[in-house]
Amino acid sequence: MPEYLAPGVYVEETSYRAKPIEGVGTSTTAFVGLARKGPFSSGAGDRELPELLTSFNDFERIYGGLTDLAPTTTGVSNTNYLAHAVRAFFDEGGSRLYVSRVVGNGAGTAAGNVTAAGSAAEKAVRFLSRFPGTLGNGRIDVRETLAPATAAAMAKAPDGSLLLTGAAGAAVYHLKVGDSWHSAAAPAGPAEDAAMLAADSARVVTASVTAIDADGEETRYDGLGFDRSHPAWIGHAMALAPDRRSDHLHNLFAISVGESVSALELRDALFAAARPNAAGELERRVKLTGGLDGAAPAKADYARALAVLAGMQDVSIVAAPGAAAYADAKAINDLLIAHAEAPGAYRIAVLDLPRGQSINQARRLGGLIDSSYAALYYPWVVVANPLAGPRRRGIPRELTLPPSGFICGIYARNDALRGVWKAPANLVVRGALRFEIDINSAQQQLLNPVGVNCLRYLPGRGYRVWGARTATSDPEWRYVSVRRYFNYLESSIECGTQWAVFEPNGERLWANVRQAVSDFLYSEWRKGALQGATPREAYFVRCDRSTMTQNDLDNGRLVCLIGVAFLKPAEFVIFRVGQKTADARA
């Protein structure tokens, strides 16, 4: 309470209403899988948090495009499943996505030596890819640029600038240290006469670098300096560990400069084998090799990628598109389920079956999974290959992709159009040309009871998701919409009542908690998410002496009992039709 020590009129603000509970997001998704480039967690103490993506263009900039991978293990599909799943996710209606990159054993980082191989570490210079993968097997084009320097320009030149004077064959390099110019060969020596340097055909020397990855994508750096004190030193512009997050995510290539390499030595190393271009500028090309995508990922590789997602509180859907193509598919699905079932995770795992499974195989594999926090979809989806074209006959015109990327996007579309309480089924799969297997009603009758959700072609209605069950044997949590809605309720109430922690545990607090939760559930009932003609039929909230014992109070526990009547989907719509006579009453 405030202290009143002097006479006067005091106005205070107070609140007579319970703090509102705001519903949390339900469609933010996280994918784990192989990518052509980009940051990843190695599990060696680093915590490389994924970046939130809002479009497929974001994914391309950070993790590479749709081009196939090149795993070192023979017999493994090289389709870039993750990239295609991200594209499908956004095409189907998704809007927010995290990607945690998986890197298999044996992945290599591309590099190209500037100095001779075997140079001492403190004198070595080389270009390298910042992330492992074959996309780093590109090249670096370096060009020396010379700009005429007047006395005024030399005075304004930044610290660390390199200056060239004299004619060809008798050229001398000079370095700016502080406000003075010195011989680049001996920068600690006496200062030189700036006016005399300017009169001797002075030219400011900088470097232009064009980094080109294996797909031909270019990143250009102009006006780079050779000395560490230069504001645009090449070692900063192409740093192995950039200070800016955007540079860390988007810049694939870096340069490594030994600690003892001087400005002149760096310049000489970069252009040691250079040739003049048509403009008389020296140019050199450095090829990078050794980039490898690694072997097919195993369970441990996916475990590291999933561990990074544990702290992302806004994620509500997780999937591993393409994991079903690898030998550890069952173990990876178990990891996804354990991740979704973790206390306080409030997530659901969208699972795939391996490609090419028959109905009986799908039924058997579906029976091996029992979790209300997982949903299983079958079969795979055939789509048009975006990489194919009339002049690219060696590339197949169609691709068969796992359904999880499509389904996660459909979840997000369903939440935006209707709400998380609506079963994400009877919705069109927008990108489908067809499904791998054409499932009929009799076949689905074998799969539906074991929790395998089918994707089906329905004549006149297109390609649709025709199932909304979780992979559980518990009838109370049979439907995806029930599990996802309770995740939403629990997470929203947990986040919206954090203010109650350490408040005095008495009648006033209990009343505020009851009011806050009741107001939130009333809003849900008004939206149509709960059963009942009245709020009393839809839910109840109790937080009083009937829900807490004195032992609870003594141990600082507030117990609130909440019950909701949830709407389950009309999975079986039955019309009973019978004959009647003309004079019979209805």
C-alpha positions as CSV (number, residue, x, y, z in Angstrom):
1,M,0.0,0.0,0.0
2,P,1.3,3.5,-0.7
3,E,2.1,5.8,2.2
4,Y,0.2,9.0,2.7
5,L,2.4,11.4,4.7
6,A,1.1,14.8,3.7
7,P,-2.5,16.2,3.4
8,G,-3.9,16.2,-0.1
9,V,-6.0,14.4,-2.6
10,Y,-4.6,11.2,-4.0
11,V,-5.9,9.3,-7.1
12,E,-5.0,5.7,-7.6
13,E,-5.7,3.2,-10.4
14,T,-7.0,-0.2,-9.5
15,S,-8.6,-3.1,-11.3
16,Y,-11.9,-4.8,-10.3
17,R,-11.8,-7.4,-13.0
18,A,-9.9,-10.7,-13.5
19,K,-7.0,-10.7,-15.8
20,P,-8.1,-12.0,-19.2
21,I,-6.7,-15.2,-20.7
22,E,-5.8,-15.0,-24.4
23,G,-5.8,-18.1,-26.6
24,V,-2.4,-19.2,-27.8
25,G,-1.5,-19.9,-31.4
26,T,-2.2,-23.4,-32.7
27,S,-0.8,-23.5,-36.2
28,T,2.9,-22.8,-35.7
29,T,4.8,-25.8,-37.0
30,A,8.3,-27.2,-36.7
31,F,9.9,-29.5,-39.3
32,V,13.1,-31.5,-38.8
33,G,15.0,-32.9,-41.8
34,L,17.9,-32.8,-44.2
35,A,18.6,-29.5,-46.0
36,R,21.3,-28.4,-48.5
37,K,22.7,-25.7,-46.3
38,G,22.0,-23.6,-43.2
39,P,22.6,-23.6,-39.5
40,F,22.2,-26.8,-37.4
41,S,22.9,-28.0,-33.9
42,S,25.9,-30.3,-33.6
43,G,25.1,-31.4,-30.1
44,A,28.5,-30.3,-28.9
45,G,27.2,-27.6,-26.6
46,D,25.9,-25.2,-29.3
47,R,22.2,-24.2,-29.3
48,E,21.5,-23.1,-32.8
49,L,17.9,-21.9,-32.5
50,P,15.8,-22.2,-35.7
51,E,14.6,-19.1,-37.5
52,L,10.9,-18.5,-37.9
53,L,10.0,-18.8,-41.6
54,T,6.9,-17.1,-43.2
55,S,7.3,-18.1,-46.8
56,F,9.1,-20.7,-49.0
57,N,11.5,-17.9,-50.1
58,D,12.7,-17.6,-46.5
59,F,13.5,-21.3,-46.6
60,E,15.4,-21.0,-49.9
61,R,17.6,-18.2,-48.6
62,I,18.5,-19.9,-45.3
63,Y,18.4,-23.7,-46.1
64,G,18.7,-23.9,-49.9
65,G,16.2,-24.7,-52.7
66,L,14.5,-27.8,-54.0
67,T,17.6,-29.4,-55.7
68,D,18.2,-33.0,-54.7
69,L,20.6,-33.9,-52.0
70,A,23.6,-36.2,-52.6
71,P,23.9,-38.6,-49.6
72,T,27.0,-40.7,-49.4
73,T,25.1,-43.8,-48.6
74,T,24.1,-45.8,-51.7
75,G,20.5,-47.0,-52.1
76,V,19.1,-44.0,-50.2
77,S,16.6,-41.6,-51.9
78,N,18.2,-38.3,-52.7
79,T,14.9,-36.4,-53.0
80,N,15.0,-33.1,-51.0
81,Y,11.9,-34.1,-49.0
82,L,12.2,-31.3,-46.5
83,A,12.3,-28.5,-49.1
84,H,9.3,-30.0,-50.9
85,A,7.4,-30.4,-47.6
86,V,8.1,-26.7,-46.7
87,R,6.8,-25.7,-50.1
88,A,3.7,-27.8,-49.7
89,F,3.1,-26.5,-46.1
90,F,2.9,-22.9,-47.4
91,D,0.9,-23.8,-50.5
92,E,-1.7,-25.6,-48.3
93,G,-2.2,-22.6,-46.1
94,G,0.6,-22.7,-43.5
95,S,2.0,-19.3,-42.4
96,R,4.6,-19.9,-39.6
97,L,7.3,-22.6,-39.7
98,Y,10.5,-23.4,-37.8
99,V,13.0,-25.7,-39.5
100,S,15.6,-27.6,-37.5
101,R,18.2,-29.0,-39.9
102,V,19.4,-32.6,-39.6
103,V,23.0,-33.4,-40.7
104,G,24.0,-37.0,-41.2
105,N,27.3,-38.6,-40.4
106,G,30.1,-37.8,-42.8
107,A,28.8,-34.4,-43.9
108,G,31.7,-32.3,-45.2
109,T,32.4,-28.6,-45.4
110,A,33.8,-27.3,-48.7
111,A,37.0,-25.3,-48.7
112,G,39.5,-23.8,-51.2
113,N,43.1,-22.8,-50.4
114,V,44.3,-19.3,-51.2
115,T,47.8,-19.8,-49.9
116,A,49.8,-22.9,-50.7
117,A,48.6,-26.1,-49.1
118,G,50.5,-26.9,-46.0
119,S,51.1,-23.3,-45.0
120,A,51.5,-22.6,-41.3
121,A,48.1,-21.9,-39.6
122,E,49.1,-18.3,-38.7
123,K,50.0,-17.6,-42.3
124,A,47.3,-19.5,-44.1
125,V,44.4,-18.0,-46.1
126,R,41.5,-20.0,-47.5
127,F,37.9,-19.6,-48.4
128,L,35.4,-22.1,-47.0
129,S,31.7,-22.9,-46.7
130,R,30.2,-22.0,-43.3
131,F,27.9,-25.0,-43.4
132,P,28.4,-28.6,-44.5
133,G,26.8,-29.8,-47.8
134,T,27.4,-30.1,-51.5
135,L,25.9,-26.7,-52.1
136,G,29.2,-25.3,-50.8
137,N,31.1,-26.8,-53.7
138,G,31.1,-23.5,-55.6
139,R,33.7,-20.9,-56.3
140,I,35.0,-17.5,-55.2
141,D,35.9,-14.9,-57.8
142,V,38.2,-12.2,-56.4
143,R,39.0,-9.0,-58.3
144,E,41.4,-6.2,-57.4
145,T,39.9,-2.8,-58.0
146,L,41.9,0.4,-58.4
147,A,40.4,3.9,-57.9
148,P,42.3,7.1,-58.6
149,A,43.2,8.8,-55.3
150,T,43.5,12.6,-54.9
151,A,45.0,14.3,-51.9
152,A,41.5,15.0,-50.6
153,A,40.4,11.4,-51.1
154,M,43.6,10.1,-49.4
155,A,42.8,12.3,-46.4
156,K,39.3,10.9,-46.1
157,A,40.3,7.3,-46.7
158,P,39.5,5.1,-43.7
159,D,42.1,3.6,-41.4
160,G,43.6,0.4,-42.9
161,S,43.3,1.6,-46.5
162,L,45.8,0.3,-49.0
163,L,47.4,2.7,-51.6
164,L,49.3,1.8,-54.7
165,T,51.7,4.3,-56.3
166,G,54.1,4.2,-59.2
167,A,53.9,2.6,-62.6
168,A,53.7,-1.1,-63.4
169,G,56.9,-2.9,-62.6
170,A,57.8,-0.3,-59.9
171,A,54.6,-0.2,-58.0
172,V,54.8,0.3,-54.2
173,Y,52.0,-0.3,-51.7
174,H,51.2,2.0,-48.7
175,L,49.0,1.5,-45.7
176,K,47.0,4.2,-43.8
177,V,47.7,3.9,-40.0
178,G,45.7,6.5,-38.1
179,D,46.0,9.8,-40.1
180,S,49.3,8.9,-41.7
181,W,50.5,6.8,-44.7
182,H,53.3,4.3,-44.2
183,S,55.0,1.7,-46.3
184,A,52.8,-1.4,-46.3
185,A,55.9,-3.5,-46.0
186,A,56.8,-1.7,-42.8
187,P,53.7,-0.1,-41.4
188,A,55.5,0.8,-38.1
189,G,58.1,2.8,-39.9
190,P,58.1,6.6,-40.5
191,A,55.2,8.4,-42.0
192,E,55.3,9.3,-45.7
193,D,54.5,12.5,-47.5
194,A,50.8,12.3,-48.6
195,A,51.2,15.0,-51.2
196,M,54.1,13.2,-52.9
197,L,52.1,9.9,-52.8
198,A,49.1,11.6,-54.4
199,A,51.3,13.0,-57.2
200,D,52.7,9.6,-58.0
201,S,49.7,8.1,-59.7
202,A,48.1,7.1,-56.4
203,R,45.3,4.5,-56.5
204,V,43.2,3.1,-53.6
205,V,43.3,-0.7,-53.7
206,T,40.2,-2.7,-52.7
207,A,38.9,-6.1,-53.4
208,S,35.6,-7.3,-54.9
209,V,34.5,-10.8,-54.1
210,T,31.7,-12.8,-55.8
211,A,30.8,-16.0,-54.0
212,I,28.9,-18.5,-56.2
213,D,27.4,-21.7,-54.7
214,A,26.9,-25.0,-56.5
215,D,23.5,-23.8,-57.8
216,G,24.9,-20.7,-59.3
217,E,23.5,-18.3,-56.7
218,E,25.7,-15.3,-56.3
219,T,26.6,-13.1,-53.3
220,R,28.8,-10.1,-54.0
221,Y,31.0,-8.0,-51.7
222,D,32.5,-4.7,-53.0
223,G,35.0,-2.3,-51.5
224,L,36.7,-4.8,-49.2
225,G,39.9,-3.9,-47.4
226,F,43.0,-6.0,-46.7
227,D,44.0,-4.7,-43.2
228,R,42.2,-5.7,-40.0
229,S,41.7,-2.1,-39.0
230,H,39.7,-1.3,-42.3
231,P,36.0,-0.9,-41.6
232,A,35.2,-3.3,-44.5
233,W,38.0,-5.8,-43.9
234,I,37.4,-8.9,-45.9
235,G,37.8,-11.0,-42.8
236,H,34.8,-9.1,-41.2
237,A,32.6,-9.0,-44.3
238,M,33.1,-12.7,-44.9
239,A,33.4,-13.7,-41.2
240,L,33.1,-17.4,-40.2
241,A,31.0,-16.2,-37.2
242,P,29.2,-13.0,-38.3
243,D,28.0,-10.6,-35.7
244,R,24.7,-10.0,-37.5
245,R,22.0,-12.7,-37.4
246,S,21.0,-12.0,-41.0
247,D,24.6,-12.6,-42.2
248,H,24.8,-15.8,-40.2
249,L,21.7,-17.1,-41.8
250,H,22.2,-16.0,-45.4
251,N,25.9,-15.9,-46.2
252,L,27.2,-19.4,-47.1
253,F,30.9,-18.5,-47.7
254,A,33.6,-17.2,-45.4
255,I,37.3,-16.5,-45.4
256,S,39.8,-17.7,-42.9
257,V,42.9,-15.4,-42.4
258,G,45.8,-16.5,-40.3
259,E,46.6,-14.3,-37.3
260,S,50.0,-13.2,-38.6
261,V,48.9,-12.3,-42.1
262,S,49.5,-8.6,-42.8
263,A,47.5,-6.5,-45.2
264,L,50.2,-6.7,-48.0
265,E,50.6,-10.5,-47.5
266,L,46.8,-10.9,-47.7
267,R,46.7,-8.9,-50.9
268,D,49.6,-10.8,-52.4
269,A,48.1,-14.2,-51.4
270,L,44.7,-13.3,-53.0
271,F,46.2,-12.3,-56.3
272,A,49.3,-14.5,-56.4
273,A,48.0,-16.4,-59.5
274,A,45.7,-13.7,-60.8
275,R,45.3,-12.7,-64.4
276,P,44.4,-9.2,-65.7
277,N,40.9,-8.8,-67.2
278,A,39.9,-6.6,-70.1
279,A,39.9,-3.5,-67.8
280,G,43.5,-4.3,-66.6
281,E,42.2,-5.4,-63.1
282,L,43.6,-8.6,-61.6
283,E,41.2,-11.5,-61.2
284,R,41.5,-14.9,-59.5
285,R,39.1,-17.8,-59.2
286,V,39.2,-20.2,-56.2
287,K,37.3,-23.4,-56.4
288,L,35.8,-24.9,-53.3
289,T,35.6,-28.7,-52.9
290,G,34.9,-31.3,-50.2
291,G,31.3,-30.4,-49.4
292,L,29.3,-33.5,-48.6
293,D,25.6,-33.9,-47.6
294,G,26.5,-36.9,-45.4
295,A,25.1,-40.3,-44.9
296,A,21.4,-41.1,-44.4
297,P,20.5,-39.6,-41.0
298,A,20.0,-41.9,-38.0
299,K,18.0,-41.6,-34.8
300,A,20.7,-39.7,-33.0
301,D,20.9,-37.0,-35.7
302,Y,17.1,-36.4,-35.4
303,A,17.3,-36.4,-31.6
304,R,19.8,-33.5,-31.8
305,A,17.5,-31.5,-34.1
306,L,14.4,-32.2,-32.0
307,A,16.2,-31.1,-28.8
308,V,16.7,-27.6,-30.2
309,L,12.9,-27.3,-30.6
310,A,12.1,-28.2,-26.9
311,G,12.3,-24.5,-25.9
312,M,10.2,-23.1,-28.7
313,Q,7.0,-22.4,-26.8
314,D,4.9,-21.3,-29.7
315,V,5.3,-24.6,-31.7
316,S,2.1,-26.8,-31.6
317,I,2.8,-29.2,-34.5
318,V,5.9,-31.2,-35.3
319,A,6.8,-33.4,-38.2
320,A,9.9,-35.0,-39.9
321,P,9.0,-35.0,-43.6
322,G,11.1,-37.6,-45.4
323,A,12.3,-39.5,-42.3
324,A,10.1,-42.4,-43.4
325,A,12.5,-43.0,-46.3
326,Y,15.4,-44.0,-44.0
327,A,16.3,-47.1,-42.1
328,D,15.6,-45.6,-38.7
329,A,12.0,-44.5,-39.7
330,K,10.3,-46.3,-36.8
331,A,12.8,-44.9,-34.2
332,I,12.4,-41.4,-35.6
333,N,8.6,-41.6,-35.3
334,D,9.1,-42.7,-31.7
335,L,11.3,-39.7,-31.1
336,L,8.6,-37.4,-32.5
337,I,6.0,-39.0,-30.3
338,A,8.2,-38.6,-27.2
339,H,8.8,-35.0,-28.1
340,A,5.1,-34.3,-28.4
341,E,4.3,-36.1,-25.2
342,A,6.8,-34.2,-23.1
343,P,5.2,-32.4,-20.1
344,G,4.3,-28.8,-21.1
345,A,5.0,-29.3,-24.8
346,Y,1.3,-29.1,-25.9
347,R,2.1,-30.5,-29.4
348,I,1.0,-33.1,-31.8
349,A,3.3,-35.1,-34.0
350,V,2.2,-35.7,-37.7
351,L,3.7,-39.0,-38.8
352,D,4.3,-40.6,-42.2
353,L,4.4,-44.3,-43.2
354,P,7.2,-45.4,-45.6
355,R,6.5,-45.1,-49.2
356,G,5.1,-48.0,-51.2
357,Q,3.3,-49.7,-48.4
358,S,0.3,-52.0,-49.2
359,I,-2.9,-51.7,-47.2
360,N,-2.0,-54.7,-45.0
361,Q,1.5,-53.3,-44.4
362,A,0.0,-49.9,-43.5
363,R,-2.5,-51.6,-41.1
364,R,0.3,-53.5,-39.4
365,L,2.6,-50.4,-39.0
366,G,-0.3,-48.3,-37.8
367,G,-1.0,-50.9,-35.1
368,L,2.5,-50.4,-33.7
369,I,1.8,-46.9,-32.7
370,D,-0.3,-46.0,-29.7
371,S,-0.3,-42.3,-28.7
372,S,-3.0,-39.6,-28.5
373,Y,-0.3,-37.1,-29.3
374,A,0.4,-38.5,-32.8
375,A,-1.6,-38.7,-36.0
376,L,-0.6,-41.0,-38.9
377,Y,-1.4,-40.3,-42.6
378,Y,-1.3,-42.6,-45.6
379,P,-0.6,-42.8,-48.6
380,W,2.1,-40.5,-50.1
381,V,1.1,-37.7,-52.4
382,V,2.1,-37.4,-56.1
383,V,2.8,-33.9,-57.2
384,A,4.2,-32.1,-60.3
385,N,7.9,-31.7,-60.0
386,P,8.7,-28.0,-59.9
387,L,12.2,-28.7,-61.2
388,A,11.1,-30.4,-64.4
389,G,10.8,-28.5,-67.6
390,P,10.7,-29.0,-71.4
391,R,14.5,-28.7,-71.6
392,R,15.2,-30.8,-68.6
393,R,14.2,-34.3,-69.8
394,G,16.4,-36.1,-67.3
395,I,14.3,-34.8,-64.4
396,P,11.1,-36.7,-63.6
397,R,7.9,-34.7,-64.2
398,E,6.3,-36.0,-61.1
399,L,7.4,-36.6,-57.5
400,T,6.0,-38.8,-54.7
401,L,6.2,-37.0,-51.4
402,P,5.3,-37.8,-47.8
403,P,2.0,-36.4,-46.7
404,S,3.1,-34.8,-43.4
405,G,4.1,-31.5,-45.1
406,F,0.7,-31.2,-46.8
407,I,-1.2,-32.2,-43.6
408,C,0.6,-29.6,-41.4
409,G,-0.4,-26.9,-43.9
410,I,-4.0,-28.2,-43.9
411,Y,-4.0,-28.0,-40.1
412,A,-3.0,-24.4,-40.3
413,R,-5.6,-23.7,-43.0
414,N,-8.3,-25.4,-40.9
415,D,-7.4,-23.3,-37.8
416,A,-7.5,-20.1,-39.8
417,L,-10.8,-20.8,-41.5
418,R,-12.7,-22.5,-38.7
419,G,-10.8,-23.1,-35.5
420,V,-8.7,-25.7,-33.8
421,W,-11.8,-27.4,-32.5
422,K,-12.8,-28.3,-36.1
423,A,-11.5,-31.7,-37.2
424,P,-8.8,-31.1,-39.9
425,A,-10.5,-33.4,-42.4
426,N,-12.7,-33.3,-45.5
427,L,-10.3,-30.7,-46.8
428,V,-8.8,-30.6,-50.3
429,V,-5.1,-31.4,-50.7
430,R,-4.4,-28.6,-53.1
431,G,-1.1,-29.7,-54.6
432,A,-2.0,-33.3,-55.3
433,L,-2.1,-34.7,-58.8
434,R,-3.1,-38.1,-57.3
435,F,-2.2,-40.3,-54.4
436,E,0.3,-43.1,-54.5
437,I,-2.5,-45.6,-53.9
438,D,-6.2,-45.1,-54.7
439,I,-7.9,-46.2,-51.5
440,N,-11.6,-47.3,-51.5
441,S,-14.1,-47.4,-48.7
442,A,-13.6,-51.1,-48.0
443,Q,-9.9,-50.6,-47.6
444,Q,-10.3,-47.6,-45.3
445,Q,-12.5,-49.7,-43.1
446,L,-9.4,-51.7,-42.3
447,L,-7.2,-48.7,-41.7
448,N,-9.5,-46.3,-39.8
449,P,-9.9,-48.5,-36.7
450,V,-6.1,-48.6,-36.1
451,G,-5.7,-44.8,-36.4
452,V,-4.4,-44.6,-40.0
453,N,-5.9,-41.5,-41.6
454,C,-6.4,-41.9,-45.3
455,L,-6.0,-39.5,-48.2
456,R,-8.6,-40.3,-50.8
457,Y,-9.8,-39.3,-54.2
458,L,-13.6,-38.8,-54.1
459,P,-15.3,-38.5,-57.5
460,G,-16.6,-35.0,-58.0
461,R,-15.0,-33.7,-54.8
462,G,-11.3,-34.0,-55.6
463,Y,-8.4,-35.2,-53.4
464,R,-9.2,-34.9,-49.7
465,V,-8.0,-35.8,-46.3
466,W,-10.5,-38.4,-45.2
467,G,-9.6,-39.1,-41.6
468,A,-9.2,-37.3,-38.3
469,R,-8.1,-39.8,-35.8
470,T,-5.1,-39.9,-33.5
471,A,-3.0,-43.1,-33.3
472,T,-4.3,-44.2,-29.9
473,S,-6.4,-47.0,-28.6
474,D,-7.9,-44.7,-25.9
475,P,-11.5,-43.8,-27.1
476,E,-11.5,-40.6,-25.0
477,W,-8.7,-39.1,-27.2
478,R,-9.6,-40.7,-30.5
479,Y,-9.8,-37.6,-32.5
480,V,-7.2,-35.1,-33.7
481,S,-9.4,-32.1,-33.0
482,V,-9.9,-33.3,-29.3
483,R,-6.2,-33.6,-28.7
484,R,-5.3,-30.3,-30.4
485,Y,-8.1,-28.4,-28.7
486,F,-7.2,-29.6,-25.2
487,N,-3.5,-28.7,-26.0
488,Y,-4.8,-25.3,-26.9
489,L,-6.9,-25.0,-23.7
490,E,-4.2,-26.2,-21.4
491,S,-1.5,-24.0,-22.9
492,S,-3.8,-20.9,-23.0
493,I,-4.8,-21.3,-19.3
494,E,-1.2,-22.0,-18.2
495,C,0.1,-18.9,-20.0
496,G,-2.8,-16.7,-19.0
497,T,-2.7,-17.4,-15.3
498,Q,1.0,-16.9,-14.7
499,W,0.1,-13.8,-12.8
500,A,-1.3,-15.9,-10.0
501,V,2.0,-17.4,-8.9
502,F,3.1,-16.0,-5.5
503,E,-0.2,-14.2,-4.9
504,P,-1.8,-14.7,-1.5
505,N,-3.6,-18.0,-1.7
506,G,-7.0,-17.0,-0.4
507,E,-10.6,-16.4,-1.4
508,R,-9.8,-13.3,-3.4
509,L,-7.3,-15.1,-5.6
510,W,-9.6,-18.1,-6.0
511,A,-12.4,-15.8,-7.2
512,N,-10.1,-14.1,-9.7
513,V,-8.9,-17.4,-11.1
514,R,-12.5,-18.7,-11.4
515,Q,-13.5,-15.5,-13.2
516,A,-10.6,-15.5,-15.6
517,V,-11.0,-19.1,-16.6
518,S,-14.8,-18.8,-16.8
519,D,-14.6,-15.8,-19.1
520,F,-12.2,-17.6,-21.3
521,L,-14.4,-20.7,-21.6
522,Y,-17.5,-18.6,-22.2
523,S,-15.7,-17.0,-25.1
524,E,-14.9,-20.5,-26.4
525,W,-18.5,-21.6,-26.0
526,R,-19.7,-18.5,-27.9
527,K,-17.4,-19.5,-30.8
528,G,-19.0,-22.9,-31.0
529,A,-16.2,-25.0,-29.7
530,L,-18.1,-26.5,-26.8
531,Q,-21.4,-28.5,-26.4
532,G,-24.4,-27.2,-24.6
533,A,-27.3,-24.8,-25.0
534,T,-26.1,-22.8,-22.1
535,P,-22.7,-22.1,-20.5
536,R,-23.7,-24.2,-17.5
537,E,-24.0,-27.2,-19.8
538,A,-20.8,-26.4,-21.7
539,Y,-18.3,-26.1,-18.8
540,F,-17.7,-25.7,-15.1
541,V,-14.9,-24.1,-13.1
542,R,-14.3,-24.8,-9.4
543,C,-11.6,-23.2,-7.3
544,D,-12.5,-23.1,-3.6
545,R,-12.3,-25.2,-0.4
546,S,-13.9,-28.1,-2.2
547,T,-10.9,-28.5,-4.6
548,M,-8.1,-27.8,-2.0
549,T,-7.3,-29.4,1.4
550,Q,-5.4,-27.6,4.1
551,N,-2.4,-29.6,3.2
552,D,-2.6,-28.1,-0.3
553,L,-2.8,-24.6,1.2
554,D,0.1,-25.3,3.5
555,N,2.2,-26.4,0.6
556,G,1.4,-23.4,-1.5
557,R,-0.8,-25.2,-4.0
558,L,-3.9,-23.7,-5.7
559,V,-6.0,-26.3,-7.3
560,C,-8.6,-25.4,-9.9
561,L,-11.0,-28.0,-11.4
562,I,-12.2,-27.4,-14.9
563,G,-14.5,-29.5,-17.0
564,V,-15.5,-28.9,-20.6
565,A,-18.0,-30.6,-22.9
566,F,-16.1,-30.8,-26.2
567,L,-17.7,-31.3,-29.6
568,K,-16.4,-34.4,-31.3
569,P,-16.5,-34.6,-35.1
570,A,-19.4,-36.3,-36.9
571,E,-17.3,-39.1,-38.3
572,F,-20.3,-41.2,-39.2
573,V,-23.3,-39.3,-40.6
574,I,-26.2,-41.7,-40.6
575,F,-29.6,-41.1,-42.2
576,R,-32.3,-43.7,-41.4
577,V,-34.8,-43.9,-44.3
578,G,-38.0,-45.9,-44.2
579,Q,-41.2,-46.3,-46.1
580,K,-44.5,-44.8,-44.9
581,T,-48.1,-44.9,-46.1
582,A,-49.9,-41.9,-47.4
583,D,-52.1,-41.6,-44.3
584,A,-49.4,-42.4,-41.7
585,R,-48.3,-39.6,-39.4
586,A,-44.6,-38.6,-39.1
